[in-house]
Amino acid sequence: PRDLPMFEELLGDGSRIGMKFEYKVQLIPNGLAQAFVLGKDFLNGEPGCLILGDNMFYGQHFRRMLVDAVKETEQGGACVFGYEVADPRAYGVVEFDEDGKVVSLEEKPQHPKSNYAVPGLYFYDSTVCDKAAVLEPSARGEYEITDLNKMYLQEGSLKVKLFSRGFAWLDTGNCDSLLEAGNFIATIQNRQGFYVSCIEEIAWRNGWISTEQLNILGQEIKTAYGRYLQQLAHSQFSR
C-alpha cells in the first residue's frame, strides 16, 4: 500500500501514452500466484501475463517471443521461459529430458536438476485464475508461482521457451544485481545513443501517441530523458 501512490504519480492511468493502467494492492506478501486471485476481475476470463517488477529482459527478437507466447496461450496452456545461469538455487528451476520436454519444476532447490532458471515472466490461458484459487500455501506460507506452473505441467499444457546465450535477463532484487543492471543499460545507451525500454518512445513507435504528443511529454520532463523524447519527435526516425 505504501508504494501505490508513487506508481500512480509516475504512471498515472496511462492515458498520456495511449495506454490504460489499473492498480491492485496485495496487502500481505502471500506469493506471486495470488496475483491471479486479486486480479480475477481485471482478467475477466481472458488469458493473462504476469511479470515481476525486479526483472529486466533485453535481447533481439524479444517482442516476437512475447507475441508467440500470447498466441500459444490463447489456444490454451501456459508458456514460461528458461535461462541458463551459473547458480540456479535462488530461482525456480526447470528440468528437461533428452527430447527437450519439461520433466520437473522446483522452487529454489538446494540441489538443482538443471542450470535453467525460470525468469519472472509468465503467460497463462483463461483458466489461470481458477487454478490459482485452489493452490495451497507452501512451506514458507506463500502461494508459489512454481506450484501454479506445475498444475499446467501435470495436465501436459506447459510450454517453455529458452532464451539464447546472447539474451540478457537481469534480476534487480538486491544492491549488487541492481548495480549490474544499471551498468549494463548505461553501456548500451551511452554506446548506441538510444534509451532502453523508453515507454514514451514505445508508445510513439506503436502509434498510440502522435509525434506532437511525444514532443509535449519531452518538454514536460526537464532532464536528459525529456530532451531525448524531443530529439525523437524532431528526428528523421519513422515508426
Secondary structure, 3 states (H helix, E strand, C coil): CCCHHHHHHHHCCCHHHCCCCCCCCCCCCCCHHHHHHHCHHHHCCCCEEEECCCEEEECCCHHHHHHHHHHHHHCCCEEEEEEECCCHHHCEEEEECCCCCEEEEEECCCCCCCCEEECCEEEECCCHHHHHHCCCCCCCCCCCHHHHHHHHHHCCCEEEEECCCCCEEEECCCHHHHHHHHHHHHHHHHHHCCCCCCHHHHHHHCCCCCHHHHHHHHHHCCCHHHHHHHHHHCCCCCC
